[in-house]
Structures are given as C-alpha cells and as structure tokens.
C-alpha cells in the first residue's frame, strides 16, 4: 500500500486527487494548542464585528447597497430576515504569523473545504500519531445543519421536500453537498441543471416534485444571477423572487450573502478609521487587531506607497486577484480572470507565511476557521502559491506533542 492509500484509501467519497493532480497532501502539519485557541478567539471576535454592522447594512438604501457592489436584482432578497445566525456554515480565512492574526475575508455564504476539515483531517492525523484538532466538530456540524432545516420547516410545512444541490459535474461541490445531505435522512440531491423554476409557482426537482427547502452550499447567489434561459429570463432573479414571496426557503440565509461581499470589510474599516461612535472601544480594538485596511479605491495605498491586493467583491478561489506594489504596479496575479468585470476592493497586502512540505516543497498557507451558527468550530489549512487559488492543497493538521514544531 503506497503512502497516499495509507492516508486516504479508506475514506469514502473523498477527492484526495483532483483532475489527476494531488489535492490532499500526504503529511501532517503540526499545530499547537496555543494557535488553535488564538484562531478560535479571533473567529469569535471577528464574527461579533460582522454582527454589529449587520443593522447598518440592512438600513442602507438601494443606492448605498449598489455602491457596495450588490446586484440590483438581489436588493429585496438582501433585506429578508429568515433565521437568527448570520450564516449556518461560514469560513473565515486568516493569515497567522508569529505576532498577528489577520482576516483576509469571510466566506459567509458558500464556503467549501467542509468535508476535508470536519471529517478527513482528524482521521488522517490520528493515523499518523497526532492528536485530533477538530474532535467532535463533525457532530456539531450535523446538529447545525439539522437545526437550520428545522428552522426553515417552521416557515414552510411539516414533512417538506428538502433538496441539496450543486453543479453535478464538479466532484468537489457534489460530494460536499452529498456529505451535508447525509445529515438529513429525508433529503434528496438534484444537480443544478435539473432544477426547474416555474415563475410565481415554485422550484421543482428532476422528478417534477416541488421543493420546499433548497440547500445550496456551493451555489453562489451572484453566479445564479448571471444565468439565463433560452427566453432570456434571469433565472437567479426568478429564484430569489420565490424566496421573497415565501414559495421557497434557501440555506444559507440571505444575511449570509449580505456578509459575503468583501465590500463589507471596507465598510467596517471606514467606520473604524473614522472612529465612528457606533463602534465601542472594544470594537475598535478588535478591528485594529484582526482586520486589514480595506477600501473601495486603491488611492489610499498609492498615496502612501503601500502594497495592496485587489480583489473582486464576490470573487472566490483567488480568481482575478492581483497584488500591487505601492505605485500600483502588479507584482503577482492569479491566472484566472473570471470576475474581471466585477467591482473590487483594495486590501493592505500581508504576505502569507510559508511551510516546507516534504514532497510539494515550500508553500504559502492560510488557516480556514469555520463558524457554525455563530460558534467557532473546525480549523483547516490550505496551501499553495502566494495567491491561494483553486489549485491549492489541503494540508491535514494535527495537535503536536510537547516540544514539537509550532506553526
């Protein structure tokens, strides 16, 4: 049995190799209890800041929301309040160095990296003699998914038709959706292309059965709004109208999409920089400690000759991200440009720390810290190039024994 089979051979329905290339690495990165505690504290405090700014976002007029980059078709949807937590499953991406933990972004609406962190990580770490990092968090994930569906049932009907969806031909998305689906025994799976929208009536699966609750863990609202049928109808807008009129419940909730926009980071920084009294002294301290300066323009960085990162407001996987020097010249860029037509935010550049993997060599890495219903949860590591993209590795982590290497 080779090393890869030893690590992942007995894990069912996992994509340790993608498109013929290794995705999950065959070694364990040690992590200290101290770092785990620091990341959980950071996630809790950062989440509290997002909770604090939600009322501001909900009170904004349409023009202000459009300036933050939200699609006009989504504005009514954004104001819906369907459940208490900002999101059911969200993931903070952190840069952690010896002296600071910095928030890169919050994947509040459609985070992936779920099965890797909640199920696979601790299984392979334990095999290699490390202690579990996320012990018990898979049970908390199951309870969180079930609670979200139960909350949606209160607004629909008893014995609802619950459907999980994703792009059917994308193995990572599909297996992630099916992993979450396993937590609700009566749920079914239907690929996105087989869903049928009947305007002012409902959403239907491939068997022609009306869907009451749609779980769209990997299906972004902003991408849905780009879909058109053969008659030119905006399918995403029609889907949101079903939610707005109570004909469909979707998870994650509307507030998750509201928080997903990276322009919210610019709003938070603006309030902090202006020393706005809406934020308490503790809030300002938290923002200074964890948030990076972020703006809707590159001017503040160019005027002070500081390097910065340009990110599309609804981008993902490093796509269309560029790193610039203090004069605005591009130093690094992602090879993909899917989101080049989107508005962008400009964030202070902080270099990712590096780690030497045995087979892959030196990689830049970041921590993903999940938040489930407002509670900090499982931690995982993605690593790759200095702009973390869709070709990054999943690096299992394990609690180190005393005297081990600290990361």
Buried (B, 14 or more C-beta within 10 A) or exposed (E): EEEBEEBBEEBEEBBBEBEEEBBBBBBBBBBBEEBBEBBBEBBBBBBEBBBBBBEBBBEBEEEEBBEBBBBEBBBBBBBBEBBEBBBBBBBBBBBBEEEEBBBBBBBBBBBBBBBBBBBBBBBBBBBEEBBBBBEEBBEBBBEBBEBBBEBBBEEBEEEBBBBBBBBBEBBBBBBBBBBBBEBBEEBBBBBBEEBBBEEEEBBBBBEEEBBBBBBBBBBBBBBBBEBEEEEEEBBBBBBBBBBBEEBBBBBBBBBBBBBBBBBBBBBBBEBBEEEEEEBEEEBBEBBEBBBBBBBBEBEBBBEEEBBBBBBBBBBBBBBBBBBBBBEBEEEBBBEBEBBEEBBBBBBBBBEBBEBEBEEBEEBBBBBBBBBBBBBBBBBBBBBBBBBBBBBBBBBBBBBBEEEEEEB
